[in-house]
Amino acid sequence: MLSGKLATKLTARYIEIDMLPLSFIEFSEMVKTPDKRERFFQYLNMGAFPHAAHFVDNSLAHSQYLDGIYNTVLVKDIMKREGLTDITLLKSIASFLSSNVGSPVSAKKIADTLTSNGRPTGSATVDTYLEALTDAYLFYKVNRYDIKSKMHLKTECKYYICDTGLRNMILNITNRDIGHQIENIVYLEFLCRGYRVNIGKSGRGSEVDFVAVRNKKTEYYQVSATVLDETTLARELAPLSQIKDNYPKYLITLDDFNGDYDGIQQLNLIDWLAK
């Protein structure tokens, strides 16, 4: 558990300031693992709160560090500051969001899931707790955007967690659901680079992972762990292909391959993070 002094420092760093972890470049400067791919998976699994890099060879200390941030600093701070009363509900919603990173989510969907699991909860109550979690920068809410009509949509949004290591701790998993984990990392990297980000609707039933805007310039991104299978490649390219404007379009994967598909550039995620 964190000492009072350390907890105060973490509160200042992670609550009062946007809770953005280290970028991969910053993490790499602190970790001496020579192989870039191995270093990336350390970054993915451990997360990138500043002190996490010191625990590469000490999994117990790393677990205690994340547990301290989550329970001592974040959850209790949220409960106290927002005047919430049900810490079990807060943790249940945080667990649901962690499990569904990168998937469309609504307060009603969460409420229905909790109710079906024997915990009757209304959408309005879930909304209150969702707002508290995003106000504390534990999660980021990303709205959907219709690319053709250039309008923001009020339908289901997505949530991304502030740190993938924290997600692994909450769910007690590692090396699973890698597609959504790397999507989360890409989203955080956009924030570090100063982009405004939405989820894109590019056609009927078709979705672009990210519409990223910086300096009034728009870029479109799809994220996938691998597209070596032709069916997967076609599925990932389809939403980008439906966009008729001339803004840059990218497909980011972990494949050791860079290519071009009628103007859609495929990039390696680790190389992109290291730029």
N, C-alpha and C positions, 0 to 999 in steps of 0.2 A: 504494500500500500504506500502511496506517496506521502512524504512528510508535509506538514502544513506549509512550510516555506516553499517547497517545490510546487505544491498544488497552487499556491498563489501565483507563482511565476507562470505556470501552465495556463492558469485562468487568464492572465494578461495576454499570453501569446495566442491562445486558441479560442478564447471566447470574445474578448473585446475587439480582436482583430479577425478579419476573415480567416477561417481555418483552412488555409491552403498548406499542404505538406511540401516537402522538398520536391523540386523537379528531378527528373532522372539525371540531368547533368549535375545538379547540386549533390544528389545522393552519391553519384559516381566519384565525386571529389573527396567524399568521406570514407568510402569503402574501397579497399585495396584489391578486391577480387579482379584478377587480370582479364578473365574471359568476359566479354561484354554481354553475351547471352546469359551466362550464369548470373552475372550481376543484375541483369534485368529481372530475372525470376526471384532474386532476393528482394528486389524493389517491389515486385508484384505481391509477394507473399508476406513480407515483413511490414510493408507500408513504408511511409517516408516522413513520419514525424521526426524532427531533428535528432532526437536521442536514439531513435530506432537503429540508426546506422552503427551505433556503438555496441549493439547486441547481436551482431552477425553470428558470433560463436557462442552465444549464451541464450538459448531459447527460453529458459525459465525466467531470466531477468527481462527478456523482451515481453513475455506474456504478462508479467507483473506490471511492467511499464504501461502496456496498453490497457490492462484492467484498471489501473489507477486513473488514467485519463478518462476512460469511459464511465466508471462508477463514481469516483471521487469528484472529478472536475465537471464532466459534462452532465451526467444525469442529475446529480444533486443540484448543480447550478441551475439547470433548466427548471427543475421542480420548484426551487426557491424563488427564482426570478419571475417565473410565469405564474406562480401561485397554483400549480397543479397539485393534485392530491393522490393520484394513483400511479405509483412508480412502476407497478407491474404492467399496467396498460401502456405506459410510455415505452418500456422495454419491448413489449410485444409488437408495438407498431414499428419500433426501430428494427426489430428482427425481421418483420415482414418486408420493410423497405430494403433491408440488406439482401434478403433472399431474392428480391425482385428488381434489383438494380438493372436498369436498361429496358425494363418492361413497362408498358402502359399501366398506370395506377390511378385509382380514384378513391376518395374517402369512402364512397359506398362499397367499393370492392373490398376494402380493408374491413369495414364494419361487417359486411356479410361473411367474410372469412372468420373473423373473431366470433361472430354469433354462431356460425355453424360448428365452431370448435368449443361451444359451451360457454362463451363469454358474451352475452348480449350487449351490444354496443351500437350507438346511433352514429350516423354520418356526421352530425354537427359536433359531437364529442371528438371523433377522429380528426376532424378539421382543426379543432383547437390544439390537439397534440401535434399534428403535422406542422402547424404554424410555429409551435414552440421549437420543434426539432430543426426547422429551417432557419428560424431567427438565431439559433445558437450556432449555425453553420456546421451542424453535424451532418445534415443532408442539404443538397441543392436541388431545388425544383426547376425543371426545364419544361417550358410550354411548347406546344405544337404550333407549327406555322405552315399555312397553305402557300406553297411556292408560286402557284399560278395566279391566285387572287391577291397575293401579298397581304394576307390577313392572318392575325393570330386566332387560334381556335380554342374554344373553351372545353373541348373534350379531354379525355384522359391525358395526363402529363406523365413525365418520367422523373424519377429521383435518382441522384447519384450521391454516394457517400463521400465524406471528406478524405478518406484514407482507406486503401484496400486492405491493409493489415488489420485495421480496426474491424472491417467487414469480416475478415477471416476469423477474428477472435469472437465476434458476436455469434457467428454461425458455427464456430468450431470446425472449420474446414480449411484446407489448403489445396492448391493445384486442382480445383474443380471449377466448373462453370467459367472456364478461362475466357470465353468470348465476351461475356458481360463484364468480367474483370478488366480486360484490356479496353473495353468501351469506356469504363469508368475512368481509367487512366488517361485516355485521350481527352475526355471532357475536362478533367482537372488541368491537363496541359494547356488546353485552350484558355482557361481562366488565368493561368500563369502568364500566358502570352498576350493577355489583354483583349481577347475576343468576347463578343456577345454571342450567345449560343442558343439556338432553338432546335427542336426536332422538326424535320421537314416532311410535309405531305406533298408528294410529287405527282400523284395520279390516283385513280380509283383503287383504294386498298393498297397503295404503294407508299412506302415510307423511307425517307433518307435519314440516316442516323443523326447527322449534325448539319445544320446550316450555321456557319460561323462567319461573323462579320467583324472586321477591324478596319479602322480608317476609311469607313464607307465602302469597303470592298468585301464582296461576298464570296465564300468558298463552300463547296459541298463535299461531305465526307461520308463514306461507308466504312465500317470497321468489322473485320472478321478475323478469327484466329488463323484460318487457312482457306484458300480458294483453289487448292490443287485439284479438287474434284470439279469436273466441268459443270455439273448441275449447281453446285454451290457458287461457282464463279458467275454463272448466268443469273442466278438469283440476286447476287450482290450488285451486279452491274445494272440490272433492269431499272431500279428506281432512278439511278443517275442518268441513264440513257433517255428517260422520259422528260428530263428537264431541257427546255428548248432555248434557254438563254446561253450566253457565252462565258459565264463565270467558271473558274477552275473547278474541276471535279476530281476527287481522289478516292482511291480504295486503299485502306491501310490494313496490312496483315502481318503476321509473324513469318510468312514465307520468305525465304532468302532469294527474293526475285523482285525486280523492278521492271515494269512494263507499261505499255500504252495500248488502250483499247478504244479506238476512235475518239481520242482526246481525253479519255479517263485514265489518269496516271495511277498505277499501282505502286505503293511505297512500302518499304519494310518499316514496321513500327519502331523497332529499336533504333534504327538509323534516323528516323524522323524525330524521335525524342532527343537524340544526341546532337541535333543540329543547333 
